[in-house]
Amino acid sequence: MNTLLIINDNLTEAKHAAEFALAIAQKASADIILANNFVNISKNQEMVFAGDIKKIETDKNENLGLLEHLTLLNETTANQPLKINEFDISDMDEAGLAAFINANQIWMIVKGMPHESDKVATPHHINVQTVLNKVLCPLLLVPADWKIKDVERMVYIAD
């Protein structure tokens, strides 16, 4: 079975790339692994309710709902819903991610690409070129402003 790996680095471009990857996965009948490459930072807030203080834990990340977003899109647009799994890769280095990709027989890696090069280096940045040297699948970089449309055919160069 084909599997796409979406790198979710908690940038706004990741959501756009994930939506395009879903379109590819639906066309190719492929499963999706959403690989979260960020640390979930949560903070506690205290709120007063009628004289009583309650601590409420809230998530600081706005992309935490990306799995739910993809699942909803998948259910509403696909004839046969695909399998979408989530995996935390925030503590992996390039060698660990490459081993994960090879062990799960990933068919393609999809990553969103910001316009500014300084946004590429996030705190848990993985050098994708190093990973590509250790795996046998292509990387699709999706520019932030690229229009999502139906996929007709995919062609890529392999050496």
BATILO-695959 format. One record per residue: residue number from 0; x, y, z of N, C-alpha, C in turn. Coordinates in pm, 1 decimal. Example, Ala and Ser with C-alpha at 12.3 -4.5 7.8 and 13.67 -1.06 7.14 Angstrom:
- 0 | 1319.0 | -569.0 | 780.0 | 1230.0 | -450.0 | 780.0 | 1320.0 | -330.0 | 780.0 $
- 1 | 1285.0 | -225.0 | 708.0 | 1367.0 | -106.0 | 714.0 | 1290.0 | 3.0 | 787.0 $
END
This chain:
- 0 | 83.6 | -118.4 | 0.0 | 0.0 | 0.0 | 0.0 | 87.9 | 124.4 | 0.0 $
- 1 | 52.4 | 223.7 | -75.7 | 125.1 | 349.9 | -80.9 | 95.8 | 433.2 | 42.9 $
- 2 | 197.5 | 501.9 | 93.4 | 181.3 | 589.2 | 209.8 | 256.0 | 719.2 | 184.9 $
- 3 | 188.3 | 830.3 | 209.4 | 250.0 | 962.2 | 201.8 | 283.2 | 1008.7 | 341.9 $
- 4 | 398.7 | 1070.6 | 357.7 | 439.3 | 1127.9 | 485.5 | 434.1 | 1279.5 | 470.9 $
- 5 | 352.2 | 1344.1 | 552.5 | 341.7 | 1489.6 | 552.1 | 419.0 | 1541.3 | 671.8 $
- 6 | 516.8 | 1627.8 | 647.4 | 591.6 | 1687.5 | 757.2 | 517.2 | 1811.9 | 804.2 $
- 7 | 468.9 | 1805.6 | 927.1 | 395.8 | 1916.7 | 988.5 | 490.7 | 1987.1 | 1084.5 $
- 8 | 548.2 | 2098.2 | 1039.3 | 642.7 | 2173.0 | 1122.1 | 577.3 | 2291.2 | 1192.3 $
- 9 | 445.6 | 2288.9 | 1199.7 | 365.3 | 2388.7 | 1270.7 | 373.5 | 2526.9 | 1206.4 $
- 10 | 406.2 | 2533.1 | 1078.5 | 399.3 | 2657.2 | 1003.6 | 268.2 | 2658.3 | 926.3 $
- 11 | 225.2 | 2775.9 | 885.9 | 98.6 | 2783.2 | 811.6 | 108.3 | 2710.5 | 678.2 $
- 12 | 228.0 | 2700.5 | 623.8 | 246.6 | 2630.8 | 496.4 | 221.0 | 2480.6 | 508.6 $
- 13 | 233.9 | 2427.1 | 627.5 | 211.9 | 2283.4 | 647.8 | 67.1 | 2244.5 | 620.5 $
- 14 | -26.1 | 2329.6 | 658.8 | -168.0 | 2300.6 | 635.1 | -197.2 | 2297.8 | 485.3 $
- 15 | -141.6 | 2394.3 | 412.9 | -161.1 | 2400.5 | 267.8 | -103.2 | 2276.0 | 200.6 $
- 16 | 17.7 | 2238.1 | 241.1 | 81.8 | 2119.3 | 184.7 | 3.4 | 1992.5 | 219.5 $
- 17 | -51.5 | 1987.2 | 339.6 | -129.6 | 1870.6 | 382.1 | -257.1 | 1855.5 | 299.2 $
- 18 | -320.5 | 1966.6 | 268.4 | -441.7 | 1961.3 | 185.5 | -408.9 | 1909.5 | 45.5 $
- 19 | -295.6 | 1953.9 | -9.8 | -255.3 | 1904.3 | -141.4 | -216.4 | 1756.7 | -134.8 $
- 20 | -148.0 | 1717.2 | -29.0 | -111.1 | 1576.7 | -11.7 | -235.4 | 1488.5 | -1.2 $
- 21 | -339.4 | 1539.6 | 63.1 | -464.8 | 1464.2 | 72.2 | -523.8 | 1440.8 | -66.8 $
- 22 | -517.5 | 1542.7 | -153.0 | -567.7 | 1527.6 | -290.3 | -488.4 | 1420.9 | -366.1 $
- 23 | -356.7 | 1419.7 | -345.8 | -272.6 | 1317.7 | -409.8 | -306.5 | 1179.6 | -354.0 $
- 24 | -319.0 | 1170.2 | -223.1 | -348.0 | 1041.3 | -159.1 | -482.1 | 985.9 | -204.2 $
- 25 | -581.0 | 1073.3 | -219.1 | -711.9 | 1026.9 | -265.3 | -703.6 | 974.3 | -408.1 $
- 26 | -627.3 | 1041.4 | -491.8 | -613.2 | 999.3 | -632.0 | -536.1 | 867.7 | -641.6 $
- 27 | -434.9 | 850.3 | -556.1 | -349.3 | 731.8 | -561.7 | -392.7 | 621.7 | -465.2 $
- 28 | -502.6 | 641.8 | -392.9 | -548.8 | 547.6 | -290.4 | -436.9 | 514.8 | -192.3 $
- 29 | -374.3 | 620.5 | -141.6 | -262.0 | 605.6 | -49.5 | -303.8 | 646.5 | 91.4 $
- 30 | -238.5 | 587.4 | 189.0 | -259.5 | 627.1 | 327.7 | -171.1 | 747.8 | 358.0 $
- 31 | -198.6 | 814.3 | 471.1 | -123.4 | 933.5 | 509.3 | -71.0 | 917.4 | 651.0 $
- 32 | 54.8 | 956.2 | 669.3 | 111.8 | 970.0 | 803.2 | 143.4 | 1117.8 | 821.1 $
- 33 | 83.2 | 1178.6 | 920.0 | 108.7 | 1318.3 | 953.9 | 219.6 | 1319.4 | 1057.9 $
- 34 | 339.4 | 1362.0 | 1017.9 | 457.2 | 1359.7 | 1104.9 | 476.6 | 1496.9 | 1167.4 $
- 35 | 443.1 | 1508.9 | 1295.6 | 453.5 | 1636.6 | 1366.3 | 596.4 | 1660.4 | 1412.2 $
- 36 | 655.8 | 1768.6 | 1360.8 | 794.3 | 1801.5 | 1391.0 | 801.8 | 1926.1 | 1479.2 $
- 37 | 722.7 | 1928.9 | 1583.0 | 724.7 | 2040.1 | 1677.4 | 685.7 | 1988.1 | 1813.4 $
- 38 | 730.5 | 2058.0 | 1915.6 | 698.9 | 2018.5 | 2052.2 | 567.2 | 2084.1 | 2090.2 $
- 39 | 477.3 | 2005.7 | 2145.4 | 348.8 | 2057.3 | 2191.0 | 369.9 | 2135.9 | 2319.5 $
- 40 | 358.2 | 2265.9 | 2309.7 | 375.8 | 2352.3 | 2426.4 | 237.1 | 2389.9 | 2476.6 $
- 41 | 208.3 | 2350.5 | 2598.5 | 80.3 | 2387.8 | 2655.7 | 105.1 | 2476.7 | 2776.4 $
- 42 | 8.9 | 2557.7 | 2806.1 | 21.5 | 2646.0 | 2921.3 | -106.7 | 2638.0 | 3001.9 $
- 43 | -94.0 | 2660.5 | 3129.0 | -210.8 | 2659.2 | 3215.9 | -261.5 | 2801.1 | 3232.2 $
- 44 | -391.5 | 2815.9 | 3228.8 | -453.8 | 2944.1 | 3253.4 | -547.7 | 2927.9 | 3371.7 $
- 45 | -553.9 | 3031.2 | 3451.8 | -647.4 | 3029.6 | 3562.8 | -764.2 | 3120.2 | 3528.1 $
- 46 | -883.5 | 3070.3 | 3548.4 | -1003.5 | 3149.3 | 3523.3 | -1089.4 | 3146.0 | 3649.4 $
- 47 | -1153.3 | 3254.6 | 3676.4 | -1239.3 | 3264.1 | 3793.8 | -1382.9 | 3238.4 | 3750.9 $
- 48 | -1445.9 | 3139.8 | 3815.6 | -1584.6 | 3106.2 | 3790.8 | -1661.0 | 3121.8 | 3921.6 $
- 49 | -1742.2 | 3225.2 | 3932.5 | -1826.5 | 3250.2 | 4050.1 | -1747.8 | 3234.0 | 4179.8 $
- 50 | -1631.7 | 3298.4 | 4187.6 | -1551.8 | 3295.8 | 4309.3 | -1461.0 | 3175.8 | 4323.0 $
- 51 | -1461.6 | 3083.1 | 4225.5 | -1377.9 | 2964.3 | 4231.4 | -1274.9 | 2971.1 | 4118.9 $
- 52 | -1147.9 | 2946.0 | 4148.4 | -1042.3 | 2949.2 | 4047.0 | -1022.3 | 2808.3 | 3993.5 $
- 53 | -1027.9 | 2795.9 | 3860.7 | -1005.3 | 2666.9 | 3796.1 | -891.9 | 2681.3 | 3696.5 $
- 54 | -805.3 | 2582.5 | 3693.3 | -696.2 | 2582.3 | 3596.3 | -743.7 | 2512.1 | 3469.8 $
- 55 | -720.3 | 2576.4 | 3358.8 | -759.0 | 2520.8 | 3229.9 | -633.0 | 2510.7 | 3145.3 $
- 56 | -604.5 | 2391.7 | 3093.6 | -487.3 | 2373.9 | 3008.7 | -527.4 | 2402.5 | 2865.3 $
- 57 | -452.7 | 2492.6 | 2801.5 | -479.5 | 2526.3 | 2662.1 | -354.9 | 2500.7 | 2580.8 $
- 58 | -374.5 | 2468.5 | 2455.5 | -261.9 | 2443.7 | 2366.3 | -220.1 | 2573.4 | 2300.2 $
- 59 | -89.1 | 2592.6 | 2292.1 | -34.6 | 2712.5 | 2230.7 | -28.4 | 2699.6 | 2078.9 $
- 60 | -22.3 | 2576.0 | 2028.6 | -9.6 | 2555.3 | 1884.7 | -144.7 | 2563.4 | 1816.6 $
- 61 | -147.9 | 2632.1 | 1702.1 | -272.4 | 2642.3 | 1629.7 | -289.5 | 2530.7 | 1528.1 $
- 62 | -184.0 | 2455.7 | 1494.7 | -192.9 | 2348.5 | 1397.0 | -224.2 | 2213.6 | 1459.9 $
- 63 | -254.4 | 2210.9 | 1589.0 | -282.5 | 2083.4 | 1652.5 | -405.5 | 2016.2 | 1592.7 $
- 64 | -491.4 | 2093.0 | 1528.5 | -610.5 | 2037.3 | 1467.9 | -590.1 | 1993.2 | 1324.5 $
- 65 | -465.3 | 1982.8 | 1277.4 | -441.1 | 1945.2 | 1138.2 | -489.6 | 1803.9 | 1109.1 $
- 66 | -472.5 | 1712.6 | 1202.2 | -523.5 | 1576.3 | 1182.5 | -675.4 | 1578.0 | 1167.8 $
- 67 | -742.2 | 1650.9 | 1255.5 | -888.4 | 1660.4 | 1249.5 | -932.6 | 1727.4 | 1119.6 $
- 68 | -858.6 | 1831.0 | 1076.8 | -890.5 | 1901.4 | 952.3 | -880.3 | 1807.0 | 832.4 $
- 69 | -771.4 | 1731.0 | 824.8 | -754.1 | 1636.3 | 714.5 | -859.2 | 1525.6 | 717.4 $
- 70 | -890.4 | 1478.0 | 837.2 | -991.9 | 1373.1 | 850.8 | -1127.6 | 1421.7 | 801.5 $
- 71 | -1164.8 | 1543.2 | 837.6 | -1291.5 | 1599.7 | 792.5 | -1293.2 | 1617.4 | 641.0 $
- 72 | -1185.2 | 1672.2 | 584.1 | -1176.6 | 1687.1 | 438.6 | -1183.5 | 1552.1 | 369.7 $
- 73 | -1116.5 | 1453.9 | 425.7 | -1114.2 | 1319.5 | 368.9 | -1253.8 | 1258.0 | 367.2 $
- 74 | -1327.7 | 1276.4 | 474.9 | -1461.8 | 1218.3 | 483.5 | -1559.6 | 1286.1 | 388.2 $
- 75 | -1540.4 | 1415.0 | 362.7 | -1635.2 | 1487.5 | 278.1 | -1601.2 | 1482.4 | 130.0 $
- 76 | -1474.9 | 1453.8 | 95.0 | -1437.6 | 1457.4 | -46.3 | -1404.0 | 1321.6 | -106.6 $
- 77 | -1377.8 | 1222.8 | -27.2 | -1334.4 | 1093.3 | -82.1 | -1451.0 | 996.3 | -94.2 $
- 78 | -1446.6 | 915.0 | -199.5 | -1545.2 | 807.2 | -214.2 | -1521.6 | 701.4 | -107.6 $
- 79 | -1395.0 | 668.6 | -88.6 | -1356.3 | 571.9 | 13.5 | -1254.5 | 640.8 | 103.6 $
- 80 | -1290.5 | 671.1 | 229.3 | -1199.1 | 742.9 | 318.8 | -1065.3 | 671.1 | 334.8 $
- 81 | -959.7 | 750.7 | 339.5 | -824.6 | 698.5 | 354.6 | -788.0 | 686.9 | 501.3 $
- 82 | -685.5 | 610.7 | 528.0 | -635.0 | 597.0 | 664.1 | -534.5 | 709.0 | 689.1 $
- 83 | -558.0 | 789.9 | 793.1 | -468.6 | 899.4 | 828.5 | -422.3 | 877.9 | 972.0 $
- 84 | -290.4 | 865.1 | 989.3 | -232.0 | 846.8 | 1121.5 | -142.9 | 965.2 | 1154.6 $
- 85 | -123.2 | 987.1 | 1282.6 | -38.5 | 1095.2 | 1329.3 | 79.4 | 1034.9 | 1405.5 $
- 86 | 198.3 | 1094.9 | 1388.8 | 317.6 | 1044.0 | 1454.4 | 405.0 | 1161.4 | 1495.2 $
- 87 | 464.8 | 1154.3 | 1613.3 | 550.9 | 1260.7 | 1664.0 | 695.9 | 1231.3 | 1624.9 $
- 88 | 754.6 | 1321.8 | 1544.6 | 894.8 | 1305.9 | 1504.8 | 981.4 | 1418.2 | 1562.9 $
- 89 | 928.0 | 1493.2 | 1659.9 | 998.9 | 1610.0 | 1712.3 | 1129.8 | 1573.9 | 1782.9 $
- 90 | 1141.5 | 1451.8 | 1831.9 | 1265.5 | 1413.5 | 1900.0 | 1358.5 | 1330.8 | 1811.0 $
- 91 | 1326.3 | 1320.2 | 1683.0 | 1408.8 | 1242.4 | 1589.6 | 1511.5 | 1331.6 | 1521.2 $
- 92 | 1626.1 | 1272.2 | 1489.7 | 1722.6 | 1340.1 | 1403.9 | 1702.1 | 1288.2 | 1261.4 $
- 93 | 1788.7 | 1329.3 | 1168.9 | 1773.9 | 1290.2 | 1028.9 | 1783.2 | 1138.7 | 1010.1 $
- 94 | 1875.8 | 1075.4 | 1081.2 | 1892.2 | 929.5 | 1068.3 | 1768.7 | 856.4 | 1120.7 $
- 95 | 1712.9 | 902.7 | 1230.8 | 1593.0 | 840.8 | 1286.1 | 1473.3 | 855.7 | 1194.1 $
- 96 | 1457.6 | 974.9 | 1135.1 | 1346.7 | 996.1 | 1042.1 | 1363.9 | 910.8 | 917.6 $
- 97 | 1485.7 | 901.1 | 866.2 | 1511.0 | 816.8 | 749.0 | 1478.8 | 670.9 | 778.7 $
- 98 | 1516.6 | 623.2 | 895.9 | 1485.7 | 485.0 | 935.2 | 1334.6 | 464.7 | 945.0 $
- 99 | 1262.6 | 564.6 | 999.4 | 1116.1 | 557.2 | 1009.5 | 1053.4 | 550.5 | 870.6 $
- 100 | 1102.6 | 634.0 | 778.8 | 1049.8 | 637.1 | 641.5 | 1073.8 | 503.4 | 572.9 $
- 101 | 1192.8 | 449.3 | 586.2 | 1223.7 | 320.8 | 522.8 | 1144.7 | 206.5 | 585.0 $
- 102 | 1128.7 | 207.4 | 716.5 | 1055.6 | 99.8 | 784.4 | 907.8 | 99.4 | 747.9 $
- 103 | 851.7 | 218.1 | 720.8 | 709.3 | 228.4 | 688.0 | 683.7 | 231.6 | 538.2 $
- 104 | 786.6 | 209.4 | 458.1 | 775.7 | 204.7 | 311.9 | 698.7 | 326.3 | 257.7 $
- 105 | 747.8 | 444.8 | 294.4 | 685.1 | 569.4 | 252.0 | 704.7 | 586.5 | 101.9 $
- 106 | 598.7 | 622.6 | 33.1 | 599.0 | 639.0 | -111.9 | 643.5 | 779.9 | -151.4 $
- 107 | 607.8 | 880.6 | -70.2 | 643.9 | 1018.3 | -99.6 | 639.9 | 1100.4 | 28.4 $
- 108 | 731.1 | 1198.6 | 38.0 | 732.9 | 1293.8 | 148.5 | 678.8 | 1426.1 | 95.6 $
- 109 | 589.1 | 1489.2 | 170.9 | 532.1 | 1617.3 | 131.2 | 560.6 | 1718.2 | 241.0 $
- 110 | 610.1 | 1836.2 | 199.2 | 644.5 | 1940.9 | 295.4 | 606.5 | 2076.7 | 238.0 $
- 111 | 548.8 | 2161.0 | 321.7 | 518.2 | 2297.8 | 282.0 | 644.0 | 2382.0 | 279.1 $
- 112 | 648.0 | 2477.2 | 188.3 | 766.3 | 2560.9 | 171.9 | 728.2 | 2708.0 | 187.5 $
- 113 | 785.6 | 2776.1 | 288.0 | 757.6 | 2919.3 | 304.7 | 833.7 | 3001.9 | 201.0 $
- 114 | 789.3 | 3125.7 | 182.2 | 857.1 | 3215.5 | 88.4 | 990.7 | 3262.5 | 142.8 $
- 115 | 994.8 | 3292.6 | 272.0 | 1117.6 | 3342.8 | 332.4 | 1203.2 | 3225.7 | 379.2 $
- 116 | 1329.8 | 3228.4 | 344.3 | 1418.0 | 3117.1 | 380.1 | 1445.8 | 3111.1 | 530.1 $
- 117 | 1429.5 | 3222.5 | 602.6 | 1455.5 | 3219.4 | 746.3 | 1347.8 | 3143.5 | 822.2 $
- 118 | 1229.6 | 3123.4 | 762.1 | 1124.1 | 3045.8 | 827.0 | 1149.5 | 2896.1 | 818.3 $
- 119 | 1239.6 | 2855.2 | 728.7 | 1265.7 | 2712.2 | 708.7 | 1330.0 | 2650.7 | 832.0 $
- 120 | 1418.1 | 2724.4 | 898.3 | 1487.9 | 2671.7 | 1015.1 | 1404.8 | 2693.8 | 1140.4 $
- 121 | 1325.1 | 2595.0 | 1175.6 | 1244.7 | 2597.8 | 1296.1 | 1328.0 | 2537.3 | 1409.5 $
- 122 | 1286.6 | 2550.3 | 1535.3 | 1366.1 | 2495.4 | 1645.2 | 1397.5 | 2346.4 | 1631.7 $
- 123 | 1307.7 | 2269.9 | 1572.8 | 1329.7 | 2125.8 | 1555.4 | 1346.0 | 2094.9 | 1407.2 $
- 124 | 1424.5 | 2177.5 | 1340.6 | 1444.2 | 2166.5 | 1196.5 | 1518.1 | 2038.3 | 1161.2 $
- 125 | 1468.2 | 1971.5 | 1059.6 | 1533.9 | 1852.4 | 1006.2 | 1583.7 | 1887.4 | 867.6 $
- 126 | 1709.4 | 1857.5 | 841.4 | 1767.2 | 1881.4 | 709.5 | 1711.4 | 1775.3 | 614.5 $
- 127 | 1619.3 | 1816.4 | 530.0 | 1550.3 | 1722.4 | 441.8 | 1646.2 | 1661.5 | 340.4 $
- 128 | 1747.4 | 1736.8 | 297.8 | 1844.9 | 1683.2 | 202.3 | 1919.2 | 1563.8 | 261.2 $
- 129 | 1953.7 | 1571.3 | 389.2 | 2020.3 | 1459.8 | 456.0 | 1929.3 | 1337.7 | 460.5 $
- 130 | 1800.7 | 1360.8 | 487.5 | 1703.7 | 1250.9 | 489.8 | 1691.0 | 1189.1 | 350.9 $
- 131 | 1682.9 | 1273.7 | 247.7 | 1666.4 | 1223.5 | 110.6 | 1783.5 | 1136.5 | 66.1 $
- 132 | 1901.5 | 1163.7 | 118.7 | 2018.4 | 1081.7 | 84.4 | 2010.8 | 942.1 | 144.1 $
- 133 | 1918.3 | 919.2 | 238.3 | 1909.9 | 790.4 | 307.6 | 1780.6 | 713.9 | 279.0 $
- 134 | 1692.2 | 770.5 | 196.7 | 1564.6 | 705.4 | 167.9 | 1548.1 | 685.8 | 17.0 $
- 135 | 1449.6 | 606.1 | -18.5 | 1424.2 | 576.5 | -160.2 | 1289.1 | 629.7 | -205.5 $
- 136 | 1256.4 | 752.0 | -165.6 | 1130.5 | 811.1 | -209.1 | 1152.6 | 960.0 | -238.1 $
- 137 | 1066.6 | 1018.0 | -320.4 | 1082.8 | 1159.7 | -354.9 | 1024.6 | 1252.4 | -248.2 $
- 138 | 1065.6 | 1378.4 | -256.0 | 1014.5 | 1484.3 | -169.9 | 938.9 | 1582.5 | -258.3 $
- 139 | 816.8 | 1615.4 | -220.4 | 738.4 | 1716.0 | -289.9 | 731.4 | 1839.2 | -200.6 $
- 140 | 794.3 | 1948.2 | -243.9 | 787.4 | 2074.9 | -171.9 | 672.1 | 2155.1 | -230.7 $
- 141 | 578.0 | 2193.7 | -144.7 | 459.5 | 2266.5 | -189.9 | 474.7 | 2412.7 | -150.3 $
- 142 | 489.3 | 2503.7 | -248.4 | 499.6 | 2646.2 | -216.2 | 371.8 | 2696.9 | -150.2 $
- 143 | 388.2 | 2796.7 | -65.3 | 276.2 | 2848.6 | 13.7 | 162.8 | 2902.6 | -72.8 $
- 144 | 194.4 | 2961.5 | -186.7 | 89.9 | 3023.0 | -269.0 | 49.4 | 2938.7 | -389.0 $
- 145 | 89.1 | 2811.3 | -389.4 | 55.9 | 2725.4 | -500.9 | -89.6 | 2683.6 | -492.7 $
- 146 | -162.1 | 2698.3 | -601.5 | -305.0 | 2665.4 | -604.2 | -324.7 | 2513.7 | -605.6 $
- 147 | -408.0 | 2466.5 | -515.6 | -438.3 | 2323.7 | -508.8 | -538.9 | 2290.3 | -618.2 $
- 148 | -503.5 | 2192.8 | -699.7 | -594.5 | 2148.4 | -804.4 | -585.9 | 1997.3 | -816.8 $
- 149 | -674.3 | 1940.9 | -893.5 | -680.2 | 1796.7 | -908.7 | -553.9 | 1745.4 | -978.5 $
- 150 | -500.8 | 1636.7 | -929.1 | -379.0 | 1578.2 | -984.6 | -417.0 | 1487.9 | -1100.9 $
- 151 | -350.9 | 1510.4 | -1214.4 | -376.2 | 1426.4 | -1331.1 | -268.8 | 1319.6 | -1346.1 $
- 152 | -142.7 | 1359.9 | -1333.9 | -32.2 | 1265.0 | -1340.4 | 85.5 | 1321.9 | -1263.7 $
- 153 | 169.0 | 1232.8 | -1213.5 | 288.9 | 1273.6 | -1140.7 | 410.2 | 1216.9 | -1211.8 $
- 154 | 507.1 | 1303.5 | -1231.1 | 631.7 | 1263.3 | -1294.3 | 743.8 | 1322.6 | -1211.3 $
- 155 | 845.1 | 1243.5 | -1181.1 | 961.4 | 1295.9 | -1111.3 | 1086.3 | 1224.9 | -1162.7 $
- 156 | 1196.2 | 1295.5 | -1150.0 | 1323.1 | 1244.4 | -1198.8 | 1390.6 | 1162.9 | -1087.8 $
- 157 | 1438.1 | 1046.0 | -1123.1 | 1511.4 | 961.8 | -1027.5 | 1647.4 | 928.2 | -1088.0 $
- 158 | 1745.9 | 923.7 | -1002.6 | 1878.5 | 889.3 | -1054.7 | 1914.9 | 745.9 | -1022.3 $
END
